[in-house]
Amino acid sequence: MADCHNLFQDYNKNVSVTKTKRDKMSTSKDGLRDAIRKHFKEKHPGYDPKFYIQGSHKMKTGIRTKDDICDLDDGVYFMREPDVTATTLQGWVWDAVEDYATQKPEHRKKCIRNTFTGDYEIDMPVYYKITGKQYQLAVKDTGWEDSDPKAVIDWFNGKKDGNGQLLKMVKYHKGWGDNIRNKMPTGLAMTILASNAKTNIVYNDRDDITLRDTLKEIKKALDIKFQCLVPAAPYDDLFKDYDKTRKENFMNALKNFIEDADKAIKEENQLTASKLWQRHLGDRFPDGKDENEDNKARNAGLFIGGKPSNPWSR
């Protein structure tokens, strides 16, 4: 069988956020924070903003899309009950960062998005928290909803393994979704699906086998019940709004990926196997060597009389 574990290590590097981008995002994040602090001190002195990095950046599961875009989520927190609407408080944050980037920020449903064209995005969801009550997330034109991104991160950290394989599995799933697109599940959904699957499988030393097994476990669970529950407040189902077409598109993509993963793992030629992985992960997954595993073993003296031998027994 063609062992593609090392190719997956290269793929992991190819989709990971580079140090250059991380440094640039960190600089922009600090600048946005300073602008918000200054604005609120001058315009809304009764509100003292605090900040907390959340999402994939905090979990270390962020990827670069095939368009070379990545993102960072930086929550803006107020430790008091607002005397204005959720939409107004979001608007105040928008006012604070209006002129920070070349492109005007977007006032989205659950965050203020700052776009650094062709490079990265920084989303700033807005929360308030008072003692004894749940974190409240501002939702544009709706109001407030329970939300605890810190609890999601704690949940994920409890799932991680010492070898860092879960981190890579999440990135492989997100890379797959980015490559396929067509309304594939969000990064958070991919994170939850891969993390839940880990509970019911034993990780293999090889990433190709572990990925195949993770995909199979995800399909098994979704065939029983098509849902993806956030493991903390608001405990909502990320698949609840999927229509029949979107559900079928994802389940078909999952089925096809599993079939090709099985073929790739059984395939003797590494180049052929890599082409099967590339169908789903895209051209950032590298080409393998045009050689067969059995031939490699024979050339290394690991076969005697057509059967594998133990070199340590000689």
C-alpha positions as CSV (number, residue, x, y, z in Angstrom):
1,M,0.0,0.0,0.0
2,A,1.2,3.5,-0.8
3,D,2.1,5.4,2.4
4,C,1.2,9.0,1.8
5,H,1.8,10.2,5.4
6,N,4.7,12.4,4.5
7,L,2.7,13.9,1.6
8,F,0.1,15.0,4.2
9,Q,2.8,16.7,6.2
10,D,3.7,18.7,3.2
11,Y,0.0,19.4,2.6
12,N,-0.4,20.6,6.1
13,K,2.4,23.1,5.6
14,N,0.9,24.2,2.3
15,V,-2.5,25.1,3.9
16,S,-1.2,26.5,7.2
17,V,-1.0,30.2,7.8
18,T,2.5,31.5,7.3
19,K,4.5,33.3,9.9
20,T,4.4,36.4,7.7
21,K,0.7,36.4,7.6
22,R,0.4,35.7,11.3
23,D,2.7,38.6,12.1
24,K,0.7,40.9,9.8
25,M,-2.6,39.9,11.3
26,S,-1.3,40.4,14.8
27,T,-0.1,43.9,14.0
28,S,-3.5,44.7,12.4
29,K,-5.3,43.2,15.4
30,D,-3.4,45.3,17.8
31,G,-4.1,48.4,15.7
32,L,-7.8,47.7,15.6
33,R,-7.9,47.2,19.4
34,D,-6.1,50.5,19.9
35,A,-8.6,52.3,17.6
36,I,-11.5,50.8,19.5
37,R,-10.1,51.7,22.9
38,K,-9.4,55.3,21.8
39,H,-12.9,55.7,20.2
40,F,-14.8,54.4,23.3
41,K,-12.7,56.4,25.7
42,E,-13.5,59.6,23.7
43,K,-17.1,58.9,22.5
44,H,-18.5,56.3,25.0
45,P,-16.6,56.6,28.2
46,G,-19.1,54.4,30.1
47,Y,-18.0,51.4,28.0
48,D,-14.5,49.9,28.5
49,P,-13.7,47.3,25.8
50,K,-11.9,44.1,26.5
51,F,-10.6,41.6,23.9
52,Y,-10.3,37.9,23.4
53,I,-8.9,36.0,20.4
54,Q,-11.2,33.1,19.6
55,G,-12.0,30.6,16.9
56,S,-9.5,28.8,14.7
57,H,-6.7,31.2,15.4
58,K,-7.0,30.4,19.1
59,M,-7.4,26.7,18.4
60,K,-4.4,26.7,16.0
61,T,-6.5,25.2,13.2
62,G,-6.6,28.2,10.8
63,I,-5.8,27.6,7.2
64,R,-5.1,29.8,4.1
65,T,-7.7,29.4,1.5
66,K,-6.7,28.5,-2.1
67,D,-7.1,32.3,-2.7
68,D,-4.4,32.8,-0.1
69,I,-6.9,34.4,2.4
70,C,-7.0,33.7,6.1
71,D,-8.9,35.1,9.0
72,L,-8.7,35.9,12.7
73,D,-11.6,36.3,15.2
74,D,-11.1,38.9,17.9
75,G,-14.0,39.3,20.3
76,V,-14.9,42.7,21.7
77,Y,-16.3,42.4,25.3
78,F,-18.0,44.8,27.5
79,M,-18.4,43.8,31.2
80,R,-21.7,45.6,31.7
81,E,-25.2,45.5,30.5
82,P,-25.6,47.9,27.5
83,D,-28.2,50.7,27.6
84,V,-28.3,50.6,23.8
85,T,-29.4,47.9,21.3
86,A,-27.1,45.2,20.1
87,T,-27.1,46.7,16.6
88,T,-26.1,50.1,18.0
89,L,-23.2,48.7,20.0
90,Q,-22.0,46.9,16.9
91,G,-22.3,50.2,15.1
92,W,-20.1,51.9,17.7
93,V,-17.4,49.3,17.0
94,W,-17.8,49.9,13.3
95,D,-17.4,53.6,13.8
96,A,-14.2,53.0,15.8
97,V,-12.5,51.0,13.0
98,E,-14.1,52.7,10.0
99,D,-10.9,54.3,8.7
100,Y,-8.4,51.7,9.9
101,A,-8.1,49.6,6.7
102,T,-8.3,50.8,3.1
103,Q,-11.6,49.0,2.6
104,K,-14.5,50.0,4.8
105,P,-15.5,47.4,7.4
106,E,-18.7,45.4,6.9
107,H,-21.4,45.4,9.5
108,R,-22.3,41.8,9.3
109,K,-25.0,39.9,11.3
110,K,-22.7,38.7,14.1
111,C,-19.5,40.7,13.7
112,I,-17.7,43.7,12.2
113,R,-15.5,42.4,9.4
114,N,-12.3,44.2,8.6
115,T,-10.9,43.2,5.2
116,F,-7.3,43.6,4.3
117,T,-7.7,43.1,0.5
118,G,-6.1,40.0,-0.9
119,D,-4.5,39.1,2.3
120,Y,-6.7,38.4,5.4
121,E,-9.8,39.3,7.3
122,I,-10.3,40.1,11.0
123,D,-13.8,39.6,12.4
124,M,-14.8,41.3,15.6
125,P,-18.0,39.9,17.2
126,V,-19.3,42.0,20.0
127,Y,-20.4,40.7,23.5
128,Y,-21.4,41.8,26.9
129,K,-21.1,39.9,30.2
130,I,-22.5,40.5,33.6
131,T,-21.9,38.5,36.7
132,G,-23.9,35.3,37.0
133,K,-25.2,35.4,33.4
134,Q,-24.1,33.9,30.1
135,Y,-22.0,35.8,27.6
136,Q,-24.4,37.7,25.2
137,L,-23.5,38.0,21.5
138,A,-24.8,41.0,19.5
139,V,-26.8,40.0,16.5
140,K,-27.6,42.7,14.0
141,D,-31.3,43.6,13.8
142,T,-32.2,40.8,16.2
143,G,-30.8,41.5,19.6
144,W,-28.7,39.4,21.9
145,E,-28.1,35.6,22.1
146,D,-26.3,33.3,24.4
147,S,-22.8,32.5,23.1
148,D,-19.6,31.2,24.8
149,P,-16.7,30.9,22.4
150,K,-14.3,30.3,25.3
151,A,-16.3,27.2,26.3
152,V,-16.0,25.9,22.7
153,I,-12.2,26.3,22.8
154,D,-12.1,24.5,26.2
155,W,-14.1,21.7,24.7
156,F,-11.8,21.4,21.7
157,N,-8.7,21.5,23.9
158,G,-10.1,18.6,25.8
159,K,-10.3,16.6,22.6
160,K,-6.8,17.2,21.4
161,D,-4.2,14.5,21.4
162,G,-0.5,14.8,22.3
163,N,0.7,14.2,18.7
164,G,-1.3,17.1,17.3
165,Q,-3.2,14.8,14.9
166,L,-6.6,16.3,15.6
167,L,-5.3,19.7,14.7
168,K,-4.2,18.4,11.4
169,M,-7.4,16.4,10.8
170,V,-9.4,19.7,11.3
171,K,-7.1,21.5,8.8
172,Y,-7.4,18.7,6.3
173,H,-11.2,18.8,6.5
174,K,-11.2,22.6,6.2
175,G,-8.8,22.4,3.2
176,W,-11.2,19.9,1.6
177,G,-14.2,22.2,2.2
178,D,-12.3,25.2,0.8
179,N,-11.2,23.2,-2.3
180,I,-14.7,21.8,-3.0
181,R,-16.7,24.9,-1.9
182,N,-20.2,24.6,-3.2
183,K,-21.6,25.6,0.2
184,M,-19.6,23.0,2.1
185,P,-19.8,23.2,5.9
186,T,-18.2,26.1,7.8
187,G,-14.8,25.8,9.5
188,L,-16.5,25.5,12.8
189,A,-18.7,22.7,11.6
190,M,-15.7,20.8,10.2
191,T,-14.0,21.3,13.5
192,I,-16.9,19.8,15.5
193,L,-17.4,16.9,13.1
194,A,-13.7,15.9,13.1
195,S,-13.5,16.3,16.9
196,N,-16.6,14.2,17.6
197,A,-15.3,11.5,15.3
198,K,-12.1,11.2,17.3
199,T,-14.1,9.9,20.2
200,N,-15.1,6.7,18.3
201,I,-11.9,5.8,16.4
202,V,-8.3,4.9,17.2
203,Y,-5.9,7.2,15.5
204,N,-3.3,5.6,13.2
205,D,0.3,6.7,13.1
206,R,-0.4,7.5,9.4
207,D,-2.4,10.7,8.7
208,D,-3.8,9.2,5.4
209,I,-5.4,6.3,7.3
210,T,-6.6,8.5,10.2
211,L,-8.2,10.9,7.8
212,R,-10.0,8.1,6.0
213,D,-11.2,6.6,9.3
214,T,-12.4,10.1,10.5
215,L,-14.4,10.6,7.3
216,K,-16.0,7.2,7.7
217,E,-17.0,8.0,11.3
218,I,-18.4,11.3,10.3
219,K,-20.6,9.7,7.6
220,K,-21.7,7.0,10.0
221,A,-22.9,9.6,12.5
222,L,-24.6,11.8,9.9
223,D,-26.4,8.8,8.3
224,I,-28.0,8.3,11.8
225,K,-28.8,12.0,12.3
226,F,-27.8,14.9,10.1
227,Q,-26.8,17.5,12.6
228,C,-23.8,19.3,13.9
229,L,-24.4,20.7,17.4
230,V,-22.2,23.5,18.9
231,P,-20.8,22.0,22.1
232,A,-21.4,25.2,24.1
233,A,-23.9,28.0,24.3
234,P,-26.0,28.5,22.2
235,Y,-25.9,24.7,21.5
236,D,-27.4,25.3,18.1
237,D,-27.4,22.9,15.1
238,L,-25.1,24.3,12.4
239,F,-27.0,22.1,9.8
240,K,-30.5,23.2,10.7
241,D,-30.9,25.5,7.8
242,Y,-29.4,23.1,5.2
243,D,-32.0,22.5,2.4
244,K,-32.2,19.1,0.6
245,T,-29.7,20.2,-2.1
246,R,-27.1,21.4,0.2
247,K,-27.3,18.3,2.4
248,E,-27.1,16.0,-0.6
249,N,-24.1,17.9,-2.0
250,F,-22.2,17.5,1.2
251,M,-23.1,13.9,1.8
252,N,-22.2,13.0,-1.8
253,A,-18.9,14.9,-1.5
254,L,-18.2,12.9,1.7
255,K,-19.1,9.6,0.1
256,N,-16.8,10.3,-2.9
257,F,-14.0,11.3,-0.6
258,I,-14.3,8.1,1.4
259,E,-14.3,6.0,-1.7
260,D,-11.2,7.7,-3.1
261,A,-9.5,7.6,0.3
262,D,-10.0,3.8,0.4
263,K,-8.6,3.4,-3.1
264,A,-5.6,5.7,-2.3
265,I,-4.7,3.7,0.8
266,K,-4.9,0.3,-1.1
267,E,-3.0,1.7,-4.1
268,E,0.6,0.5,-4.4
269,N,1.9,3.5,-6.5
270,Q,2.3,6.6,-4.5
271,L,1.9,9.0,-7.4
272,T,-1.4,7.3,-8.3
273,A,-2.5,7.5,-4.7
274,S,-1.6,11.2,-4.5
275,K,-3.8,11.9,-7.6
276,L,-6.8,10.4,-5.7
277,W,-6.2,12.7,-2.7
278,Q,-5.8,15.7,-5.0
279,R,-9.4,15.2,-6.3
280,H,-10.6,16.3,-2.9
281,L,-7.8,18.4,-1.4
282,G,-6.7,20.2,-4.6
283,D,-3.3,20.9,-6.1
284,R,-1.8,22.0,-2.8
285,F,-1.6,18.3,-2.0
286,P,1.8,17.3,-3.5
287,D,2.5,14.6,-6.1
288,G,3.9,11.4,-4.8
289,K,6.8,9.4,-6.2
290,D,6.1,7.2,-9.2
291,E,7.1,4.0,-7.5
292,N,5.4,1.1,-5.9
293,E,5.7,0.2,-2.2
294,D,6.4,-3.5,-2.9
295,N,9.3,-2.6,-5.3
296,K,10.7,-0.2,-2.6
297,A,10.5,-3.0,-0.1
298,R,12.2,-5.5,-2.4
299,N,15.0,-3.0,-3.3
300,A,15.5,-2.5,0.5
301,G,15.9,-6.2,0.9
302,L,12.7,-6.6,2.9
303,F,11.3,-9.4,0.7
304,I,12.6,-13.0,0.5
305,G,11.0,-15.5,-1.9
306,G,8.2,-13.0,-2.7
307,K,7.2,-12.6,1.0
308,P,8.1,-9.8,3.4
309,S,10.9,-10.6,5.7
310,N,12.1,-9.3,9.0
311,P,15.5,-7.6,8.5
312,W,16.2,-7.8,12.2
313,S,16.0,-11.6,12.2
314,R,19.1,-12.0,9.9
